[in-house]
Amino acid sequence: MNNNEQSYQAGKSLKIGEAVLDIDKSLLEIAGNSIKLEPLPLAFLCFLSEHQGQVVSREQLLAKVWDNRVVSDDSIRKVVKKLREAFGDDAKAPRYIKTVPMKGYALVASVKELPPPPAAKAGKGRNYRLLAGIVVCVLLLILGAGLGQVFFPQTNEHLATDKLATQAPEITRLTQLSGSEIPGSYHPGSQTLVFAFRNNNSDPWQLYSRNIPTGQVNRLTWGPGNYEYPIFSPDGKKIAYLLLQPDELVYKSEIADFDPIKGLSNIENFSANHENKEILSWSANGEALYLASNEPDVFPKEIYRFDLKQQNLQQLTFPNLTGFGDYYAKESPDGKLLAVFRNVADRSFSMFILDLAQKKLLVEKPLTFFPSALVWQDNQQLAISSFKGDFYYYSLSDDRLTEQVGSHPGLNDVFYTCGERCFYMRQHLMDYTDIREVPNPFLARPTFSTRHLESVKADFNPIYSHSGDTWYYTSKDKEKGLLLRQRQGREPELLHRYNPRYVMTNLSLNKQENKLLGKLENRIFVLDLASKELKFISSAMEIVNHPTWKRSGLGIYFMRYEKNQPGLFSYDLDTDILTPLEQGIIRRVELADGRTFFVDDKEDLYQLLDDNSRRFIIHLPFVQANSWQFDGGFLYFSSRQGADIYLNRLHLQSKNKESRVLAKSSSQLEFHLHPDGQRLLLTQSLLADSNLVKVIWSKLD
């Protein structure tokens, strides 16, 4: 505990500036008014009081006040606004709570602990930390009327996010195959599952069915391509699914008759007549299909409805945004509503609900996670899940989004509802990626050994130090995400801990190797490697990407959207000065040898020459971090062909290109060349040990 931090006893009050806070009663008295504080503002104020005069960061607030729950910056600001209204404080000239841009909040008013009145008896020999009492208040409120305040951006005053029961769910396995299953569909009439399965990471996905009462499993497909995402028609007589052939770049949709004994027949290549369209779901009556556009490198995507009888195609959504657009759609059981998932920008997502008859938008709900699937429980209730383990209920009648407490990474992708809190989902262990070091495939046969990092967690984003003897990478399981450093011959060293549902990317070291640059979800950060202090450079309200170090190592470049246009910005670490540089440029790379390269908003790579002219190099297939890198006179970059990842090498002067298979049946595009160019680090996809399961969540007491 530092010198400014206090510890309070239950039953006592605080004198905060001109106000008096009764902690037990949650009452703030100021200027003759008595104001009842809700649990979150109370917890927030008490935590600031414990650190009076200090800047409390967003991360500290999430850990201590929100108990590491996933919340938005908007949620924090709403709590601050309520407290300022209670104090009668002015954000521009604060006397109580001061906002410190990019850093956090500070209680600038004086704090003094007041003794309890004589009639109040404190518990003998029992000193309580202040937040322990607050936790009790929060629990009582949860069991009563619910929190009443959201942890997500609100669209109206009735929206709230509630916490449910904390008991772990009851889980029953629906599949027993030794390998990896991914969700498909369930038809209650025949009590049959269809799903994709493989028992080896290099094998393609194939379709299987399983009858739940008998346990009989049948294999349905045998081709060399990847068969995935089977969907039953409402009558259970047909299945629509996706097929990715080894030599193709995009999935094709097929429809087949289904018989539990005979398998698939009368297979129709739907994409042959509807190019660049991907089947998402059936209409409730089975007379139409919902499709998404899947033309390569064309964004944003739109949603379409195809009438099977009339053979009529109708476009339903028209996104105009920076994200990849609309990618999921499912109709309500009565066929009147359509729920759509949209990627708005970077890692920003929304859910829309459309009235199909009136062609009216009923709901536009921002989501602070990446939704991957939903099921309608009835015509007014939905359950939403993500691959990262988020699980929420949404009520259309009262516009309420409710998180399922106990949800976690490893339990994901809901595809059927079997009751009020009963669902069919996927469960898998978190060990689905490893980090390995491999020889440069373009060089002669190696005469050296390479390292392989094995753990029971999912490991990502490996990079070398400048000397090549140290690795930096991220690792996560269902409990936590970790940023780690591993020196040769030593145990991994923890640099930073974060929420496992977050994604950390774009890792890179500065010239001095004393700071690490990266991106956590949609915010750019710099980590001081000596103090292990993490500082965010951007806010959650900005759309930013592609952070890189300046050649000096004292500043960074990154892309930020302004007025819906991307532009390059410069940030100085010493002065905190942010400078706009050039619109239409999304990434700048300065090499130690003096060469400079940049990528424009068309994803074309150029070299900046000494006379400030620009030399075109290549159109990059992927521009995200660590999917391309320079080594001497070569550009290395990864690409995807079918389900496989290739490493390409382009000679910068002659433009001669070579390609080698880097990983079979993988989704991981990242790599990092060793400083000697002889080897590289990559993330290896593993066979996820997964099953389809029945999940029953406990009800509220």
DAFENUR-V917993 format. One record per residue. SS is DSSP state (H for helix, E for strand, C for the rest). Layout:
SS
SS
This chain:
C
C
C
C
C
C
C
C
C
C
C
C
E
E
E
E
C
C
E
E
E
E
C
C
C
C
E
E
E
E
C
C
E
E
E
E
C
C
H
H
H
H
H
H
H
H
H
H
H
H
C
C
C
C
C
E
C
H
H
H
H
H
H
H
C
C
C
C
C
C
C
C
H
H
H
H
H
H
H
H
H
H
H
H
H
H
H
C
C
C
C
C
C
C
C
C
E
E
E
E
C
C
C
E
E
E
E
C
C
C
E
E
E
E
C
C
C
C
C
C
C
C
C
C
C
C
C
C
C
H
H
H
H
H
H
H
H
H
H
H
H
H
H
C
C
C
C
C
C
C
C
C
C
C
C
C
C
C
C
C
C
C
E
C
C
C
C
C
C
E
E
E
E
C
C
C
C
C
C
E
E
E
E
E
E
E
E
C
C
C
C
E
E
E
E
E
E
E
C
C
C
C
C
C
C
E
E
E
E
E
E
C
C
C
C
C
E
E
E
C
C
C
C
C
C
E
E
E
E
E
E
E
C
C
C
C
C
E
E
E
E
E
E
E
C
C
C
C
C
C
C
E
E
E
E
E
E
E
E
C
C
C
E
E
E
E
E
E
E
H
H
H
H
C
C
C
E
E
E
E
E
E
C
C
C
C
C
E
E
E
E
E
E
C
C
C
C
C
C
C
E
C
E
E
E
E
E
C
C
C
C
E
E
E
E
C
C
C
C
C
C
C
C
C
E
E
E
E
E
E
E
C
C
C
C
C
E
E
E
E
E
E
E
E
E
C
C
E
E
E
E
E
E
E
E
C
C
C
C
E
E
E
E
E
E
E
E
C
C
C
E
E
E
E
E
E
C
C
C
C
E
E
E
E
E
E
C
C
C
C
E
E
E
E
E
C
C
C
C
E
E
E
E
C
C
C
C
C
C
C
E
E
E
E
E
E
E
E
E
C
C
E
E
E
E
E
E
E
C
C
C
C
E
E
E
E
E
E
E
C
C
C
C
C
C
C
C
C
C
C
C
E
E
C
C
C
C
E
E
E
E
E
E
E
C
C
C
C
C
E
E
E
E
E
E
E
C
C
C
C
E
E
E
E
E
E
E
C
C
C
C
C
E
E
E
E
E
E
C
C
C
C
C
E
E
E
E
E
E
C
C
C
C
C
E
E
E
E
E
E
C
C
E
E
E
E
E
E
C
C
C
C
C
E
E
E
C
C
C
C
C
C
C
E
E
E
E
E
E
C
C
C
C
C
E
E
E
E
E
E
E
E
C
C
E
E
E
E
E
E
E
E
C
C
C
C
C
E
E
E
E
E
E
C
E
E
E
E
E
E
C
C
C
C
C
E
E
E
E
E
C
C
C
E
E
E
E
E
C
C
C
C
C
E
E
E
E
E
E
C
C
C
C
C
C
C
C
E
E
E
E
C
C
E
E
E
E
E
E
E
E
C
C
E
E
E
E
E
E
E
E
C
C
C
C
C
E
E
E
E
E
E
E
C
C
C
C
C
C
C
E
E
E
C
C
C
C
C
E
E
E
E
E
E
E
C
C
C
C
E
E
E
E
E
E
E
C
C
C
C
C
